[in-house]
Amino acid sequence: MRAAVDVTPLIGPRTGIGELVAGLVDALHRRADVEVVPVALTWRGRGEAGAAHRPIPARLVQQLWRRSELLPVTTWTGPVDVIHGTNYVVGPRPRRTDVARIVTVHDLAAVKTPQLCNPATLVFPRLVERAVRTGAMVQTDSETTAEEVREWLRIAPERVRCVHPGLNALAAPDPEGLEGSLGGKRFVLTLGTEEPRKGLGRLVKAFPLIRCEDPDLMWVHAGGGGWGSAELDAQLVELSEEDRAAVVRLGRVSQRQKAWLLHNAVVFVYPSLDEGFGFPPLEAMSVGTSVVCSDLPVLHEVLGGAATFADTSDAASLAAAVRGAAANRTPSSAAAAGAAQAASYQWDRAAAAQVNWYRDARQAHR
């Protein structure tokens, strides 16, 4: 089987979706029953990721695909059996009607909470809707999102399938200069782009309640600035000078620094308003770090019983959960449960499920 796989998320700074696509492509390459043909829709990253491409900006291609059936992916790849759009976008139908198309929808934030999304994200629902109208199948990272997609698009259940991803191994931990500001200090950790959907403002409200009983505890956030950075700046200004001084925003960190932070955090906090999967808390679990997260159905699905679920919209509830986890650290039984939960997400297993989905989707188009 020959599969054209969109590897555009591999270009530039790696997001969670980029890590997912990297893990999937590597696992598929290890199989003998599928030939992966990488495709990148990009101008700035042309020549990267070893992908087939033409020099045309991704935004222009997306605008074209929202309105027409021009430029199918086979323009780049030649004949394939399946086309997999890994990040909300899959091209139009090629002339061969037996070519299956699959579009991955990681979450429905742009549908459910558009006020929390930036303009670039808000175009995705229309691209997905058009792809589905013209026969594309949908893939999700969780069963929770699969059910949401079925309800949103009102399509046959068999046209939507969850393929749980694997969890990439963390890099070897190395502080790489972080010892000066963090070495020996106790801290709670958050990871991710500074955007409203990540719920960082919830932790801002809870932080004074956490520190009133644990004044030595710091909050470290690692992640690039996003369209919510200015809002976070304004929220942090409302803290007392002492509490504000205990907040460290590192910006983007290396993979080795991220691993060091996860290993050394007292608690990993994930106060997200909405998610499609949840890699960061799984990564924390993989090294035995306690996790406190939002009480979302998708996080229950992914994390099982190995996390502490809190009403993160309530500052007192979130603070109590974090204080409790920080005071207890992770008992050996809980740490083992978290590590086992994280270890259950294996890329070889995900690749097998992916190839089965490719086969079934192609069979449905014959």
C-alpha atoms as a printed R data frame, in Angstrom:
    type eleno elety resid chain resno       x      y       z
1   ATOM     1    CA   MET     A     1   0.000  0.000   0.000
2   ATOM     2    CA   ARG     A     2   1.271  3.460  -0.918
3   ATOM     3    CA   ALA     A     3   0.204  6.260   1.440
4   ATOM     4    CA   ALA     A     4   0.760  9.974   0.911
5   ATOM     5    CA   VAL     A     5   1.173 11.465   4.398
6   ATOM     6    CA   ASP     A     6   1.209 15.201   5.117
7   ATOM     7    CA   VAL     A     7   4.393 15.973   7.087
8   ATOM     8    CA   THR     A     8   4.016 19.764   7.081
9   ATOM     9    CA   PRO     A     9   3.805 19.746  10.933
10  ATOM    10    CA   LEU     A    10   7.417 18.489  11.002
11  ATOM    11    CA   ILE     A    11   8.676 21.774   9.583
12  ATOM    12    CA   GLY     A    12   9.693 24.542  11.964
13  ATOM    13    CA   PRO     A    13   9.416 24.460  15.782
14  ATOM    14    CA   ARG     A    14   7.764 21.204  16.885
15  ATOM    15    CA   THR     A    15   4.307 21.442  18.394
16  ATOM    16    CA   GLY     A    16   2.441 18.518  19.921
17  ATOM    17    CA   ILE     A    17   0.984 17.744  16.496
18  ATOM    18    CA   GLY     A    18   4.482 17.783  15.038
19  ATOM    19    CA   GLU     A    19   5.625 15.241  17.631
20  ATOM    20    CA   LEU     A    20   2.600 13.078  16.823
21  ATOM    21    CA   VAL     A    21   3.273 13.144  13.082
22  ATOM    22    CA   ALA     A    22   6.974 12.408  13.644
23  ATOM    23    CA   GLY     A    23   6.166  9.371  15.759
24  ATOM    24    CA   LEU     A    24   3.572  8.073  13.313
25  ATOM    25    CA   VAL     A    25   5.770  8.450  10.235
26  ATOM    26    CA   ASP     A    26   8.727  6.772  11.955
27  ATOM    27    CA   ALA     A    27   6.530  3.838  13.018
28  ATOM    28    CA   LEU     A    28   5.010  3.481   9.554
29  ATOM    29    CA   HIS     A    29   8.488  3.456   7.995
30  ATOM    30    CA   ARG     A    30   9.308  0.420  10.144
31  ATOM    31    CA   ARG     A    31   6.507 -1.590   8.550
32  ATOM    32    CA   ALA     A    32   6.835 -3.623   5.368
33  ATOM    33    CA   ASP     A    33   3.153 -3.380   4.373
34  ATOM    34    CA   VAL     A    34   3.006  0.359   3.691
35  ATOM    35    CA   GLU     A    35   5.149  2.779   1.685
36  ATOM    36    CA   VAL     A    36   5.018  6.285   3.114
37  ATOM    37    CA   VAL     A    37   5.233  9.144   0.615
38  ATOM    38    CA   PRO     A    38   5.806 12.314   2.696
39  ATOM    39    CA   VAL     A    39   4.164 15.492   1.403
40  ATOM    40    CA   ALA     A    40   4.734 19.026   2.701
41  ATOM    41    CA   LEU     A    41   2.504 21.980   1.886
42  ATOM    42    CA   THR     A    42   4.859 24.834   2.579
43  ATOM    43    CA   TRP     A    43   6.937 27.564   1.029
44  ATOM    44    CA   ARG     A    44   9.199 28.537   3.925
45  ATOM    45    CA   GLY     A    45  10.183 24.935   4.681
46  ATOM    46    CA   ARG     A    46  10.588 23.649   1.146
47  ATOM    47    CA   GLY     A    47  13.207 20.947   0.985
48  ATOM    48    CA   GLU     A    48  12.815 19.981   4.646
49  ATOM    49    CA   ALA     A    49  11.415 16.699   5.987
50  ATOM    50    CA   GLY     A    50  12.408 14.808   2.820
51  ATOM    51    CA   ALA     A    51   8.962 15.486   1.406
52  ATOM    52    CA   ALA     A    52   7.532 15.760  -2.063
53  ATOM    53    CA   HIS     A    53   6.303 19.296  -2.661
54  ATOM    54    CA   ARG     A    54   5.898 22.129  -5.064
55  ATOM    55    CA   PRO     A    55   6.954 25.649  -4.070
56  ATOM    56    CA   ILE     A    56   3.521 27.013  -3.139
57  ATOM    57    CA   PRO     A    57   2.440 28.547   0.182
58  ATOM    58    CA   ALA     A    58   0.233 26.326   2.357
59  ATOM    59    CA   ARG     A    59  -2.257 29.145   2.956
60  ATOM    60    CA   LEU     A    60  -2.782 29.588  -0.768
61  ATOM    61    CA   VAL     A    61  -3.326 25.838  -1.205
62  ATOM    62    CA   GLN     A    62  -5.863 25.822   1.627
63  ATOM    63    CA   GLN     A    63  -7.789 28.715   0.085
64  ATOM    64    CA   LEU     A    64  -7.860 26.852  -3.215
65  ATOM    65    CA   TRP     A    65  -9.028 23.609  -1.598
66  ATOM    66    CA   ARG     A    66 -11.868 25.376   0.224
67  ATOM    67    CA   ARG     A    67 -13.417 26.291  -3.124
68  ATOM    68    CA   SER     A    68 -12.303 23.815  -5.773
69  ATOM    69    CA   GLU     A    69 -11.108 20.335  -6.657
70  ATOM    70    CA   LEU     A    70  -7.858 21.619  -8.166
71  ATOM    71    CA   LEU     A    71  -4.366 20.450  -7.208
72  ATOM    72    CA   PRO     A    72  -4.956 17.012  -5.651
73  ATOM    73    CA   VAL     A    73  -2.015 15.698  -3.637
74  ATOM    74    CA   THR     A    74  -1.252 13.207  -6.399
75  ATOM    75    CA   THR     A    75   0.016 16.217  -8.353
76  ATOM    76    CA   TRP     A    76   3.061 15.936  -6.076
77  ATOM    77    CA   THR     A    77   3.184 12.234  -5.330
78  ATOM    78    CA   GLY     A    78   1.973 10.339  -8.373
79  ATOM    79    CA   PRO     A    79  -0.381  7.370  -7.852
80  ATOM    80    CA   VAL     A    80  -1.149  6.422  -4.242
81  ATOM    81    CA   ASP     A    81  -3.736  4.277  -2.475
82  ATOM    82    CA   VAL     A    82  -4.517  6.639   0.379
83  ATOM    83    CA   ILE     A    83  -3.977 10.309   1.185
84  ATOM    84    CA   HIS     A    84  -3.652 11.189   4.869
85  ATOM    85    CA   GLY     A    85  -4.021 14.822   5.875
86  ATOM    86    CA   THR     A    86  -2.518 14.791   9.367
87  ATOM    87    CA   ASN     A    87  -3.594 18.255  10.525
88  ATOM    88    CA   TYR     A    88  -7.199 19.167   9.590
89  ATOM    89    CA   VAL     A    89  -6.425 19.516   5.873
90  ATOM    90    CA   VAL     A    90  -6.610 16.914   3.109
91  ATOM    91    CA   GLY     A    91  -6.574 17.686  -0.575
92  ATOM    92    CA   PRO     A    92  -9.387 17.157  -3.096
93  ATOM    93    CA   ARG     A    93 -10.239 13.874  -4.769
94  ATOM    94    CA   PRO     A    94  -7.768 12.726  -7.403
95  ATOM    95    CA   ARG     A    95  -9.107 11.316 -10.666
96  ATOM    96    CA   ARG     A    96  -8.845  7.747  -9.400
97  ATOM    97    CA   THR     A    97 -12.015  7.225  -7.382
98  ATOM    98    CA   ASP     A    98 -10.583  4.297  -5.376
99  ATOM    99    CA   VAL     A    99  -8.043  6.530  -3.612
100 ATOM   100    CA   ALA     A   100  -9.067  6.927   0.030
101 ATOM   101    CA   ARG     A   101  -8.682 10.243   1.805
102 ATOM   102    CA   ILE     A   102  -8.399 10.613   5.577
103 ATOM   103    CA   VAL     A   103  -8.278 13.900   7.475
104 ATOM   104    CA   THR     A   104  -7.130 13.972  11.093
105 ATOM   105    CA   VAL     A   105  -9.108 16.238  13.424
106 ATOM   106    CA   HIS     A   106  -7.148 16.653  16.648
107 ATOM   107    CA   ASP     A   107  -9.838 18.580  18.540
108 ATOM   108    CA   LEU     A   108 -12.960 20.633  17.895
109 ATOM   109    CA   ALA     A   109 -11.911 23.818  19.672
110 ATOM   110    CA   ALA     A   110 -12.569 25.880  16.520
111 ATOM   111    CA   VAL     A   111 -16.146 24.561  16.490
112 ATOM   112    CA   LYS     A   112 -16.953 24.495  20.208
113 ATOM   113    CA   THR     A   113 -15.022 27.525  21.478
114 ATOM   114    CA   PRO     A   114 -14.085 29.704  18.476
115 ATOM   115    CA   GLN     A   115 -13.538 32.669  20.804
116 ATOM   116    CA   LEU     A   116 -10.484 30.831  22.170
117 ATOM   117    CA   CYS     A   117  -8.921 30.265  18.733
118 ATOM   118    CA   ASN     A   118  -6.807 32.431  16.478
119 ATOM   119    CA   PRO     A   119  -7.861 33.286  12.891
120 ATOM   120    CA   ALA     A   120  -5.558 30.667  11.325
121 ATOM   121    CA   THR     A   121  -7.292 27.914  13.297
122 ATOM   122    CA   LEU     A   122 -10.811 29.102  12.478
123 ATOM   123    CA   VAL     A   123 -10.474 28.089   8.814
124 ATOM   124    CA   PHE     A   124 -10.096 24.402   9.678
125 ATOM   125    CA   PRO     A   125 -13.785 23.509  10.181
126 ATOM   126    CA   ARG     A   126 -14.658 24.603   6.640
127 ATOM   127    CA   LEU     A   127 -11.776 22.585   5.213
128 ATOM   128    CA   VAL     A   128 -12.883 19.494   7.136
129 ATOM   129    CA   GLU     A   129 -16.530 19.935   6.141
130 ATOM   130    CA   ARG     A   130 -15.655 20.216   2.457
131 ATOM   131    CA   ALA     A   131 -13.372 17.182   2.617
132 ATOM   132    CA   VAL     A   132 -16.099 15.109   4.264
133 ATOM   133    CA   ARG     A   133 -18.729 16.253   1.738
134 ATOM   134    CA   THR     A   134 -16.456 14.947  -1.019
135 ATOM   135    CA   GLY     A   135 -15.963 11.546   0.605
136 ATOM   136    CA   ALA     A   136 -13.063 11.877   3.032
137 ATOM   137    CA   MET     A   137 -12.938  9.806   6.209
138 ATOM   138    CA   VAL     A   138 -12.065 11.387   9.563
139 ATOM   139    CA   GLN     A   139  -9.451 10.281  12.079
140 ATOM   140    CA   THR     A   140  -9.159 11.462  15.686
141 ATOM   141    CA   ASP     A   141  -6.654 10.964  18.493
142 ATOM   142    CA   SER     A   142  -9.317 10.011  21.062
143 ATOM   143    CA   GLU     A   143 -12.688  8.305  21.207
144 ATOM   144    CA   THR     A   144 -14.053 11.397  22.926
145 ATOM   145    CA   THR     A   145 -13.214 13.574  19.934
146 ATOM   146    CA   ALA     A   146 -14.499 10.898  17.529
147 ATOM   147    CA   GLU     A   147 -17.937 11.083  19.157
148 ATOM   148    CA   GLU     A   148 -17.868 14.880  19.007
149 ATOM   149    CA   VAL     A   149 -16.988 14.767  15.302
150 ATOM   150    CA   ARG     A   150 -19.823 12.337  14.532
151 ATOM   151    CA   GLU     A   151 -22.279 14.646  16.277
152 ATOM   152    CA   TRP     A   152 -20.897 17.769  14.605
153 ATOM   153    CA   LEU     A   153 -20.794 16.424  11.042
154 ATOM   154    CA   ARG     A   154 -23.785 14.030  11.392
155 ATOM   155    CA   ILE     A   155 -22.088 11.344   9.345
156 ATOM   156    CA   ALA     A   156 -22.136  7.565   9.515
157 ATOM   157    CA   PRO     A   157 -20.193  6.360  12.582
158 ATOM   158    CA   GLU     A   158 -17.937  4.146  10.481
159 ATOM   159    CA   ARG     A   159 -16.569  7.186   8.639
160 ATOM   160    CA   VAL     A   160 -14.862  8.376  11.835
161 ATOM   161    CA   ARG     A   161 -12.202  6.342  13.633
162 ATOM   162    CA   CYS     A   162  -9.951  6.956  16.614
163 ATOM   163    CA   VAL     A   163  -6.319  5.917  16.311
164 ATOM   164    CA   HIS     A   164  -4.659  6.466  19.665
165 ATOM   165    CA   PRO     A   165  -1.129  7.788  19.053
166 ATOM   166    CA   GLY     A   166   2.002  6.531  20.710
167 ATOM   167    CA   LEU     A   167   4.106  8.487  23.149
168 ATOM   168    CA   ASN     A   168   7.549  9.562  21.978
169 ATOM   169    CA   ALA     A   169  10.438  8.866  24.349
170 ATOM   170    CA   LEU     A   170  11.722 11.897  26.203
171 ATOM   171    CA   ALA     A   171  15.209 13.179  25.503
172 ATOM   172    CA   ALA     A   172  17.942 12.641  28.076
173 ATOM   173    CA   PRO     A   173  17.292 15.232  30.797
174 ATOM   174    CA   ASP     A   174  19.755 18.097  30.981
175 ATOM   175    CA   PRO     A   175  19.105 21.506  32.618
176 ATOM   176    CA   GLU     A   176  21.305 23.258  30.030
177 ATOM   177    CA   GLY     A   177  21.643 26.399  32.121
178 ATOM   178    CA   LEU     A   178  18.427 26.210  34.128
179 ATOM   179    CA   GLU     A   179  20.218 25.302  37.382
180 ATOM   180    CA   GLY     A   180  20.925 28.941  38.194
181 ATOM   181    CA   SER     A   181  17.279 29.929  38.430
182 ATOM   182    CA   LEU     A   182  15.663 26.595  39.324
183 ATOM   183    CA   GLY     A   183  18.304 24.235  40.736
184 ATOM   184    CA   GLY     A   184  17.227 22.915  44.116
185 ATOM   185    CA   LYS     A   185  13.919 24.822  44.132
186 ATOM   186    CA   ARG     A   186  10.485 23.209  44.338
187 ATOM   187    CA   PHE     A   187   8.190 24.091  41.457
188 ATOM   188    CA   VAL     A   188   4.953 23.184  39.743
189 ATOM   189    CA   LEU     A   189   5.251 22.962  35.971
190 ATOM   190    CA   THR     A   190   3.061 23.846  33.003
191 ATOM   191    CA   LEU     A   191   3.967 23.319  29.348
192 ATOM   192    CA   GLY     A   192   2.563 24.641  26.095
193 ATOM   193    CA   THR     A   193   1.958 27.672  23.943
194 ATOM   194    CA   GLU     A   194   0.534 30.631  25.825
195 ATOM   195    CA   GLU     A   195  -2.992 30.620  24.438
196 ATOM   196    CA   PRO     A   196  -6.378 30.997  26.168
197 ATOM   197    CA   ARG     A   197  -7.417 27.363  25.629
198 ATOM   198    CA   LYS     A   198  -4.562 26.118  27.820
199 ATOM   199    CA   GLY     A   199  -6.206 27.663  30.873
200 ATOM   200    CA   LEU     A   200  -3.068 29.236  32.339
201 ATOM   201    CA   GLY     A   201  -5.182 32.057  33.735
202 ATOM   202    CA   ARG     A   202  -6.868 29.500  35.977
203 ATOM   203    CA   LEU     A   203  -3.560 28.689  37.616
204 ATOM   204    CA   VAL     A   204  -2.843 32.413  38.011
205 ATOM   205    CA   LYS     A   205  -5.990 32.703  40.156
206 ATOM   206    CA   ALA     A   206  -5.140 29.585  42.156
207 ATOM   207    CA   PHE     A   207  -1.451 30.365  42.657
208 ATOM   208    CA   PRO     A   208  -1.805 32.714  45.661
209 ATOM   209    CA   LEU     A   209  -3.973 30.080  47.391
210 ATOM   210    CA   ILE     A   210  -1.289 27.477  46.727
211 ATOM   211    CA   ARG     A   211   1.547 29.619  48.034
212 ATOM   212    CA   CYS     A   212  -0.268 30.799  51.163
213 ATOM   213    CA   GLU     A   213   0.322 27.316  52.580
214 ATOM   214    CA   ASP     A   214   3.515 26.542  50.629
215 ATOM   215    CA   PRO     A   215   5.338 29.880  50.193
216 ATOM   216    CA   ASP     A   216   8.517 28.301  48.817
217 ATOM   217    CA   LEU     A   217   6.728 26.727  45.850
218 ATOM   218    CA   MET     A   218   7.362 28.283  42.425
219 ATOM   219    CA   TRP     A   219   5.464 28.051  39.150
220 ATOM   220    CA   VAL     A   220   7.530 27.393  36.027
221 ATOM   221    CA   HIS     A   221   5.977 27.638  32.571
222 ATOM   222    CA   ALA     A   222   7.818 26.455  29.463
223 ATOM   223    CA   GLY     A   223   6.342 27.219  26.058
224 ATOM   224    CA   GLY     A   224   6.382 29.725  23.262
225 ATOM   225    CA   GLY     A   225   4.467 32.970  23.327
226 ATOM   226    CA   GLY     A   226   1.089 32.760  21.650
227 ATOM   227    CA   TRP     A   227  -1.892 34.946  20.962
228 ATOM   228    CA   GLY     A   228  -2.812 34.643  24.647
229 ATOM   229    CA   SER     A   229   0.504 35.997  25.973
230 ATOM   230    CA   ALA     A   230  -0.761 39.557  26.411
231 ATOM   231    CA   GLU     A   231  -3.774 38.301  28.368
232 ATOM   232    CA   LEU     A   232  -1.502 36.218  30.580
233 ATOM   233    CA   ASP     A   233   0.732 39.269  31.128
234 ATOM   234    CA   ALA     A   234  -2.290 41.241  32.340
235 ATOM   235    CA   GLN     A   235  -3.417 38.440  34.656
236 ATOM   236    CA   LEU     A   236   0.004 38.077  36.232
237 ATOM   237    CA   VAL     A   237   0.142 41.812  36.972
238 ATOM   238    CA   GLU     A   238  -2.799 41.276  39.348
239 ATOM   239    CA   LEU     A   239  -0.678 39.030  41.576
240 ATOM   240    CA   SER     A   240   1.168 40.391  44.581
241 ATOM   241    CA   GLU     A   241   4.799 41.243  44.050
242 ATOM   242    CA   GLU     A   242   5.864 38.178  46.068
243 ATOM   243    CA   ASP     A   243   3.652 35.789  44.103
244 ATOM   244    CA   ARG     A   244   4.626 37.332  40.784
245 ATOM   245    CA   ALA     A   245   8.309 36.880  41.638
246 ATOM   246    CA   ALA     A   246   7.644 33.146  42.090
247 ATOM   247    CA   VAL     A   247   6.463 32.755  38.475
248 ATOM   248    CA   VAL     A   248   9.136 31.880  35.901
249 ATOM   249    CA   ARG     A   249   8.255 31.939  32.183
250 ATOM   250    CA   LEU     A   250  11.061 30.256  30.292
251 ATOM   251    CA   GLY     A   251   9.714 30.558  26.745
252 ATOM   252    CA   ARG     A   252  10.621 27.733  24.387
253 ATOM   253    CA   VAL     A   253  12.972 25.153  25.850
254 ATOM   254    CA   SER     A   254  15.015 22.362  24.292
255 ATOM   255    CA   GLN     A   255  13.836 18.761  24.422
256 ATOM   256    CA   ARG     A   256  16.540 17.999  27.004
257 ATOM   257    CA   GLN     A   257  15.467 20.943  29.159
258 ATOM   258    CA   LYS     A   258  11.827 19.861  28.915
259 ATOM   259    CA   ALA     A   259  12.766 16.389  30.099
260 ATOM   260    CA   TRP     A   260  14.721 17.877  33.026
261 ATOM   261    CA   LEU     A   261  11.752 20.037  34.011
262 ATOM   262    CA   LEU     A   262   9.374 17.071  33.899
263 ATOM   263    CA   HIS     A   263  11.728 14.979  36.028
264 ATOM   264    CA   ASN     A   264  12.208 17.704  38.634
265 ATOM   265    CA   ALA     A   265   8.736 19.231  38.926
266 ATOM   266    CA   VAL     A   266   6.871 18.576  42.163
267 ATOM   267    CA   VAL     A   267   3.574 18.576  40.263
268 ATOM   268    CA   PHE     A   268   2.657 18.898  36.601
269 ATOM   269    CA   VAL     A   269  -0.493 21.006  36.158
270 ATOM   270    CA   TYR     A   270  -2.707 20.849  33.068
271 ATOM   271    CA   PRO     A   271  -5.609 23.312  33.531
272 ATOM   272    CA   SER     A   272  -6.736 23.168  29.890
273 ATOM   273    CA   LEU     A   273 -10.241 24.262  28.892
274 ATOM   274    CA   ASP     A   274 -10.410 21.749  26.046
275 ATOM   275    CA   GLU     A   275  -8.165 19.077  24.543
276 ATOM   276    CA   GLY     A   276  -8.115 16.434  21.854
277 ATOM   277    CA   PHE     A   277  -5.626 14.139  23.585
278 ATOM   278    CA   GLY     A   278  -3.070 15.296  26.186
279 ATOM   279    CA   PHE     A   279   0.591 14.479  25.540
280 ATOM   280    CA   PRO     A   280   2.168 16.701  28.254
281 ATOM   281    CA   PRO     A   281   0.497 15.004  31.250
282 ATOM   282    CA   LEU     A   282   1.349 11.594  29.778
283 ATOM   283    CA   GLU     A   283   4.983 12.684  29.490
284 ATOM   284    CA   ALA     A   284   4.926 13.758  33.137
285 ATOM   285    CA   MET     A   285   3.452 10.398  34.138
286 ATOM   286    CA   SER     A   286   6.130  8.567  32.170
287 ATOM   287    CA   VAL     A   287   8.781  9.878  34.603
288 ATOM   288    CA   GLY     A   288   6.698  9.423  37.748
289 ATOM   289    CA   THR     A   289   5.652 13.044  38.275
290 ATOM   290    CA   SER     A   290   2.247 13.768  39.835
291 ATOM   291    CA   VAL     A   291  -0.345 15.226  37.468
292 ATOM   292    CA   VAL     A   292  -3.226 17.563  38.330
293 ATOM   293    CA   CYS     A   293  -5.467 18.267  35.360
294 ATOM   294    CA   SER     A   294  -8.859 19.530  34.257
295 ATOM   295    CA   ASP     A   295 -11.816 17.230  34.742
296 ATOM   296    CA   LEU     A   296 -12.396 16.682  31.006
297 ATOM   297    CA   PRO     A   297 -13.794 13.456  29.496
298 ATOM   298    CA   VAL     A   298 -10.913 13.211  27.033
299 ATOM   299    CA   LEU     A   299  -8.340 13.406  29.837
300 ATOM   300    CA   HIS     A   300 -10.138 10.665  31.759
301 ATOM   301    CA   GLU     A   301  -9.941  8.557  28.576
302 ATOM   302    CA   VAL     A   302  -6.254  9.195  27.984
303 ATOM   303    CA   LEU     A   303  -4.885  9.355  31.538
304 ATOM   304    CA   GLY     A   304  -7.120  6.755  33.149
305 ATOM   305    CA   GLY     A   305  -7.052  6.789  36.940
306 ATOM   306    CA   ALA     A   306  -3.441  7.882  37.207
307 ATOM   307    CA   ALA     A   307  -4.065 11.654  37.442
308 ATOM   308    CA   THR     A   308  -5.776 13.928  39.949
309 ATOM   309    CA   PHE     A   309  -8.781 15.505  38.229
310 ATOM   310    CA   ALA     A   310  -9.899 18.885  39.525
311 ATOM   311    CA   ASP     A   311 -12.461 21.545  38.725
312 ATOM   312    CA   THR     A   312  -9.836 23.909  37.373
313 ATOM   313    CA   SER     A   313 -12.439 26.631  36.796
314 ATOM   314    CA   ASP     A   314 -12.623 26.982  40.589
315 ATOM   315    CA   ALA     A   315  -9.446 28.480  42.049
316 ATOM   316    CA   ALA     A   316  -9.949 26.928  45.473
317 ATOM   317    CA   SER     A   317 -10.466 23.423  44.045
318 ATOM   318    CA   LEU     A   318  -7.435 23.694  41.782
319 ATOM   319    CA   ALA     A   319  -5.286 25.059  44.604
320 ATOM   320    CA   ALA     A   320  -6.348 22.257  46.953
321 ATOM   321    CA   ALA     A   321  -5.522 19.604  44.356
322 ATOM   322    CA   VAL     A   322  -2.084 21.085  43.649
323 ATOM   323    CA   ARG     A   323  -1.281 21.544  47.354
324 ATOM   324    CA   GLY     A   324  -2.267 17.960  48.050
325 ATOM   325    CA   ALA     A   325  -0.136 16.599  45.219
326 ATOM   326    CA   ALA     A   326   2.818 18.800  46.173
327 ATOM   327    CA   ALA     A   327   2.662 17.737  49.805
328 ATOM   328    CA   ASN     A   328   2.501 14.032  49.034
329 ATOM   329    CA   ARG     A   329   4.724 13.944  45.950
330 ATOM   330    CA   THR     A   330   3.886 10.755  44.056
331 ATOM   331    CA   PRO     A   331   3.554  7.579  46.133
332 ATOM   332    CA   SER     A   332   5.342  4.660  44.508
333 ATOM   333    CA   SER     A   333   2.056  2.924  43.637
334 ATOM   334    CA   ALA     A   334   0.656  6.047  41.970
335 ATOM   335    CA   ALA     A   335   3.919  6.678  40.118
336 ATOM   336    CA   ALA     A   336   3.905  3.093  38.858
337 ATOM   337    CA   ALA     A   337   0.276  3.458  37.710
338 ATOM   338    CA   GLY     A   338   1.130  6.652  35.847
339 ATOM   339    CA   ALA     A   339   4.166  5.121  34.184
340 ATOM   340    CA   ALA     A   340   2.119  2.083  33.135
341 ATOM   341    CA   GLN     A   341  -0.595  4.308  31.688
342 ATOM   342    CA   ALA     A   342   1.972  6.280  29.682
343 ATOM   343    CA   ALA     A   343   3.689  3.083  28.512
344 ATOM   344    CA   SER     A   344   0.407  1.779  27.068
345 ATOM   345    CA   TYR     A   345   0.684  4.314  24.219
346 ATOM   346    CA   GLN     A   346   3.074  2.543  21.840
347 ATOM   347    CA   TRP     A   347   3.840  3.721  18.305
348 ATOM   348    CA   ASP     A   348   4.095  0.221  16.842
349 ATOM   349    CA   ARG     A   349   0.559 -0.453  18.060
350 ATOM   350    CA   ALA     A   350  -0.613  2.885  16.678
351 ATOM   351    CA   ALA     A   351   0.995  2.181  13.290
352 ATOM   352    CA   ALA     A   352  -0.767 -1.186  13.079
353 ATOM   353    CA   ALA     A   353  -4.102  0.483  13.768
354 ATOM   354    CA   GLN     A   354  -3.244  3.175  11.231
355 ATOM   355    CA   VAL     A   355  -2.533  0.693   8.437
356 ATOM   356    CA   ASN     A   356  -5.789 -1.137   9.215
357 ATOM   357    CA   TRP     A   357  -7.624  2.172   8.882
358 ATOM   358    CA   TYR     A   358  -5.893  2.880   5.582
359 ATOM   359    CA   ARG     A   359  -7.014 -0.528   4.294
360 ATOM   360    CA   ASP     A   360 -10.583 -0.151   5.514
361 ATOM   361    CA   ALA     A   361 -10.891  3.374   4.156
362 ATOM   362    CA   ARG     A   362  -9.626  2.263   0.755
363 ATOM   363    CA   GLN     A   363 -11.980 -0.709   0.724
364 ATOM   364    CA   ALA     A   364 -14.891  1.670   1.375
365 ATOM   365    CA   HIS     A   365 -13.936  3.654  -1.748
366 ATOM   366    CA   ARG     A   366 -13.954  0.686  -4.092
